[in-house]
Amino acid sequence: MTALAPTPAPASGDRRDHATRVAQKGASTRGFLARNRFLLLRRLSQATVFALFLTGPLFGLWIAKGTIASSMTFGVLPLTDPLVLAQMLAARHAPEGLAILGAAIVALFYALVSGRAYCAWVCPVNPVTDLAHWTRERLGLQAKGWQPRPETRLWMLAMILVVSGLTGAIAFELVNPITHAFRVVVFGATASIAFVAAVFVFDLFVARRGWCSHLCPVGAFYGLLGSGALVKVSASKRAACDHCMDCYAVCPEPHVISPALEGGRKGLSPVVLSRDCTTCGRCIDVCDRGVFHFTHRFDASETTAVLAAGSNSPGEKP
């Protein structure tokens, strides 16, 4: 098989056209559920997290008590955000044993499964930033605007630990949009709406996917935590790619796609190994050629068949 020519990520001015084409293609070839199955599953997952905390105050059935940062499920399972624990330690607080155990459980889960799955499948800010991205495209705000460097979120992560150390407080939780989004839904904290709205406005008018993809220290932390995680997306049928660019248009971290999708000429694995990948599954949803699927990090297989007719894919030389 002849390697595919490298394909750059789409320019910002082309993203709306790509999104429109995704919808048009999907409507003509596959149903709504097929084109959005993982998106819908993610929304169900995020809603379920809230439901676990709401059953108590609404129905008297206490499944999870506490907050998204630290909770007790069914009275026996402690769960603690390991980044919150890291801030506590930086602030020289002595955490309780249950907090340490809860952080260890959460850290082990995401380290084994997928670090940034937290961002796509749990984080309550994700629907907000997705809505901002959708609104941005519908309004035709195609320019990237100010784009922070990708490593900015790592600096943000380091900064909140330093600030916690200097102030003796769990500093980031005072402004964390994730915490405030939780307070809005579960506790009805209207004052917290301002923090969530700020993320929406930032992504809409300042930087395309600016918060989650460039600034959020929580995403940076979970990305580092899941550097060796098992669950991955693979472009195992990359020979079937027709270079439509739809996967780049919907991916919140489009730079993770190229090594797997276009790496055949360099002998690179079709598995998306970047820790930035959120395993959101949107590339799987929108690809009519079935190029992508979920797999594990050690899967290096690549299917060479492209179409049922067995012909070469567009852009590929025989």
C-alpha positions in Angstrom: 0.0 0.0 0.0 1.3 3.4 -1.0 1.4 5.9 1.9 -1.1 8.7 1.9 0.1 12.3 1.4 0.2 14.3 4.6 -3.0 16.3 5.2 -2.9 19.4 7.3 -5.6 20.3 9.8 -8.2 22.5 8.2 -7.8 26.3 8.4 -10.1 28.0 10.7 -12.0 29.7 7.9 -12.9 26.2 6.5 -14.2 24.7 9.7 -17.8 25.9 9.2 -17.9 24.4 5.7 -16.6 21.2 7.1 -19.2 21.1 9.9 -21.9 21.8 7.3 -20.6 19.0 5.1 -20.5 16.6 8.0 -24.2 17.2 8.6 -25.1 17.0 4.9 -23.1 13.8 4.4 -24.4 12.2 7.5 -28.0 13.0 6.6 -27.7 11.4 3.2 -25.7 8.3 4.2 -26.3 7.5 7.9 -29.0 8.2 10.4 -28.8 10.7 13.3 -27.9 8.1 15.9 -25.1 6.7 13.8 -23.6 10.1 13.3 -23.9 11.1 16.9 -23.8 7.9 19.0 -20.7 8.8 21.1 -21.8 12.4 21.5 -25.1 11.2 22.9 -23.4 8.7 25.1 -21.2 11.4 26.5 -24.2 13.6 27.2 -25.8 10.7 29.0 -22.6 10.1 31.0 -22.4 13.7 32.0 -26.1 13.9 33.0 -25.7 10.6 35.0 -22.9 12.2 37.1 -25.3 15.0 38.0 -28.2 12.6 38.6 -26.1 10.7 41.2 -25.9 13.8 43.3 -29.4 15.0 42.7 -31.3 11.9 43.7 -30.7 12.7 47.4 -32.1 16.3 47.6 -34.8 15.5 45.1 -36.0 12.0 46.1 -34.3 11.3 49.4 -32.2 8.6 47.8 -28.6 9.5 48.6 -26.4 7.8 46.0 -23.5 10.3 46.0 -22.9 12.9 48.8 -20.5 15.8 48.4 -19.3 17.5 45.3 -17.6 16.6 42.0 -14.3 17.3 43.7 -14.8 14.9 46.6 -17.7 12.6 47.3 -18.9 9.4 49.0 -20.9 7.0 46.8 -23.4 4.7 48.5 -21.7 5.5 51.8 -18.8 3.2 51.0 -16.9 4.4 47.9 -14.8 7.6 48.4 -13.9 9.5 45.3 -11.6 12.5 45.3 -10.3 14.6 42.4 -6.5 13.9 42.6 -5.8 17.4 41.4 -7.6 18.7 44.5 -5.5 16.4 46.6 -2.4 17.7 44.9 -3.4 21.3 45.7 -4.1 20.3 49.4 -0.6 18.8 49.7 0.9 21.9 48.0 -0.9 24.1 50.5 0.5 21.9 53.3 -2.9 20.6 54.4 -3.1 17.2 56.0 -5.7 15.3 54.0 -7.9 12.6 55.6 -7.3 9.0 54.8 -10.5 8.7 52.9 -9.5 11.7 50.7 -6.2 10.0 49.9 -8.0 6.7 49.2 -10.6 8.4 47.0 -7.9 10.2 45.0 -6.0 6.9 44.5 -9.1 5.2 43.2 -9.8 8.0 40.7 -6.2 8.4 39.6 -5.9 4.6 39.0 -9.0 4.5 36.9 -8.0 7.4 34.6 -4.4 6.2 34.5 -5.6 2.8 33.2 -8.5 3.8 31.1 -8.0 7.3 29.5 -6.9 10.4 31.3 -8.7 13.0 29.3 -11.8 10.8 29.1 -12.6 12.9 32.2 -12.9 16.0 29.9 -15.2 14.4 27.3 -17.3 12.1 29.5 -17.5 13.6 32.9 -16.6 17.3 33.0 -19.7 19.5 33.2 -18.0 22.3 31.3 -17.6 20.2 28.2 -21.2 20.7 27.1 -20.7 24.5 27.6 -17.6 24.6 25.4 -19.2 22.4 22.8 -22.2 24.8 22.7 -19.8 27.7 22.3 -18.1 25.9 19.4 -21.4 25.1 17.8 -22.6 28.7 18.2 -19.3 30.1 16.9 -19.8 28.1 13.7 -23.4 29.1 13.2 -22.6 32.7 13.6 -19.8 32.4 11.1 -17.1 33.4 13.6 -14.4 31.5 11.7 -11.3 33.3 12.7 -9.2 31.6 15.3 -8.6 34.8 17.2 -6.1 34.6 19.9 -4.8 31.0 20.3 -2.7 30.3 23.4 0.2 27.9 22.9 -0.7 24.2 23.6 1.7 24.1 26.5 -0.1 27.0 28.2 -2.3 24.7 30.1 0.8 23.0 31.6 2.0 26.3 32.8 -1.5 26.9 34.3 -1.3 23.6 36.1 2.1 24.5 37.5 0.8 28.0 38.5 -2.1 26.7 40.5 0.1 24.4 42.5 2.5 27.2 43.2 -0.3 29.6 44.2 -1.7 26.9 46.5 1.7 26.5 48.1 2.1 30.3 48.5 -1.4 31.0 49.9 -2.0 27.8 51.8 -5.4 27.5 50.1 -6.8 25.1 47.5 -6.6 28.1 45.2 -8.0 26.9 41.8 -11.2 25.6 43.4 -12.2 29.3 44.1 -12.4 30.0 40.3 -12.6 26.5 38.8 -15.4 26.5 36.1 -16.0 22.8 36.7 -16.7 23.4 40.4 -19.0 26.3 39.6 -20.9 24.4 36.9 -21.6 21.7 39.4 -22.8 24.3 41.9 -25.1 25.8 39.4 -26.8 22.5 38.5 -26.8 20.7 41.9 -27.0 23.6 44.4 -28.6 26.3 42.2 -25.8 28.7 43.0 -26.7 31.6 40.7 -23.4 33.4 41.5 -21.5 30.6 39.9 -23.1 31.2 36.6 -20.7 34.0 35.9 -17.7 31.6 35.9 -19.4 29.3 33.5 -20.6 32.1 31.3 -17.0 33.5 31.2 -15.8 30.2 29.6 -18.6 30.3 27.1 -17.8 33.9 26.1 -14.1 33.2 25.9 -14.6 30.2 23.6 -17.1 32.0 21.5 -15.4 35.3 20.9 -11.8 35.1 22.0 -10.3 31.7 21.1 -11.7 28.7 19.3 -12.0 25.8 21.9 -9.7 28.1 23.9 -10.5 26.9 27.4 -10.5 23.1 27.1 -7.8 22.8 24.4 -5.4 25.5 25.6 -5.9 26.7 29.1 -7.7 24.3 31.4 -5.2 22.9 34.0 -7.6 20.1 34.9 -7.3 18.8 31.3 -3.6 19.1 31.5 -3.5 17.2 34.8 -5.6 14.3 33.5 -3.7 14.3 30.2 -0.5 13.7 32.2 -2.2 11.2 34.4 -3.3 9.1 31.4 -0.1 9.2 29.4 0.1 5.4 29.5 -3.7 4.7 29.5 -5.1 1.7 27.6 -8.2 3.0 25.8 -7.3 4.7 22.5 -8.8 5.6 19.1 -7.3 3.9 16.1 -7.3 4.9 12.4 -7.0 1.3 11.6 -8.7 1.7 8.2 -6.7 4.8 7.2 -6.2 3.4 3.7 -9.9 4.2 3.2 -9.5 7.9 4.1 -10.8 10.2 1.3 -9.2 13.3 2.9 -12.6 14.9 3.5 -11.1 16.5 6.7 -14.3 16.0 8.7 -12.5 14.4 11.6 -10.2 17.4 11.9 -13.2 19.7 11.9 -15.0 18.0 14.8 -11.9 17.0 16.9 -11.3 19.3 19.9 -7.6 18.4 19.7 -7.1 18.0 15.9 -3.3 17.8 16.1 -3.6 14.3 17.6 -5.1 12.9 14.4 -2.3 13.4 11.8 0.3 11.0 13.2 -2.2 8.1 13.3 -4.1 9.0 10.1 -1.2 10.1 7.9 1.6 8.2 9.5 1.6 5.2 7.2 4.4 6.5 5.1 6.6 6.7 8.2 5.5 3.4 9.5 3.7 5.0 12.5 1.0 3.1 14.3 -2.6 4.0 13.4 -3.3 4.3 17.1 -3.8 7.9 18.4 -1.2 7.9 21.2 -1.2 11.5 22.1 -2.2 12.2 25.8 -4.2 15.2 24.5 -6.8 12.9 22.9 -10.0 13.1 24.9 -11.4 9.8 23.5 -14.6 11.6 22.7 -15.3 9.5 19.7 -16.4 12.3 17.4 -14.0 11.2 14.7 -15.7 7.8 14.8 -19.1 9.4 14.6 -18.5 11.6 11.5 -16.3 9.3 9.4 -18.5 7.7 6.6 -15.5 5.5 5.6 -15.3 3.8 9.0 -11.6 4.8 9.4 -11.7 5.1 13.2 -12.7 2.9 16.1 -11.9 2.4 19.7 -9.1 0.0 20.6 -6.2 -0.4 23.1 -2.8 1.4 22.9 -1.0 -1.8 21.8 -3.1 -2.4 18.8 -0.9 -1.7 15.8 -3.1 -3.4 13.2 -4.1 -1.6 10.0 -6.7 -2.8 7.6 -5.7 -2.2 4.0 -9.1 -2.8 2.4 -10.8 0.5 1.5 -14.1 0.1 -0.3 -16.2 -2.8 -1.1 -15.0 -2.7 -4.7 -11.5 -3.0 -3.5 -10.2 0.0 -5.5 -7.6 2.5 -4.3 -8.9 5.3 -2.1 -9.0 8.8 -3.5 -5.6 10.5 -3.3 -3.7 7.2 -3.1 -1.5 6.0 -5.9 -1.7 2.3 -6.8 
